[in-house]
Amino acid sequence: GFNTMVYSRDEVERIARMAFKTARKRNNKVTSVDKANVLEVSQFWRNVVNEVHKEFDDVELNHMYVDNTAMQIVRNPKQFDVLLTSNLFGDILSDIAGMITGSLGMLPSASIGSKYALFEPVHGSAPDIAGQGKANPLAAISSAAMLFNYSFQMQKAAEVIEKAIERTLEQNVRTADIYSDGCELISTQQMTNKVIENFSEIFNEQALGVFTL
């Protein structure tokens, strides 16, 4: 059996521009991940990314083979800012990145098209634990932060949500998937309530006013 990986110039240009624009909101660094030493489609991908980069010369760009990227994510994940890659490689690397955070229940995601965007946790459904209060809600809450950031352009709202999650974790409360000794084991609803409480506190502390669309 065999499969053919096909990418058009428009597809690569669109996602490359999205990566560079996203990097401008973060730490101004893009790592384009491919397998250009083996795959012709990756050689094409790399050439197009380099062309698009000329429009964003204020953003640092480097290229990395996907196998090395997998190793580097485990070795030193903080070296990366924005990863730009194909769907197949992205599926693999996102699961590797998920375990760096301790659980897929920690990771939000965004599928951003030219007209529409979908924000959801990286993980799928888990019918085996449905109704037991074991699911980690942080990925879903973080996805809401990405919605405010990338679709509504409301960075302050996203920032407050993310800080609320950070403060909640600093209080050593954990759902079952990320539990460790010395922490308090709480349910899905309890974790959600804690984040909401911290969100309200941070919102009031920063006196950001009322968010409007």
Number of C-alpha atoms within 10 A of each C-alpha: 2 4 5 6 12 8 13 11 12 10 12 21 18 14 18 23 17 15 20 28 15 17 20 16 11 11 13 18 21 24 22 23 25 25 20 18 9 10 12 12 17 21 15 16 25 20 15 18 23 16 12 16 19 10 11 16 10 12 16 15 17 11 18 18 16 19 13 12 22 19 13 15 17 13 11 11 14 9 11 14 15 19 21 22 24 17 10 9 17 15 12 12 20 18 15 17 17 17 14 16 12 13 17 23 22 23 24 21 19 17 9 14 11 8 5 8 12 12 19 19 21 20 17 9 10 9 7 7 10 10 9 9 16 17 19 23 21 23 21 20 22 22 24 21 22 25 22 19 17 17 14 13 13 17 15 16 22 21 18 20 25 21 16 22 22 13 16 21 16 10 11 14 20 21 23 16 15 16 15 13 7 8 14 13 18 18 18 18 15 16 23 17 13 18 24 17 14 19 22 13 14 18 20 11 9 10 9 12 8 7 8 7 6
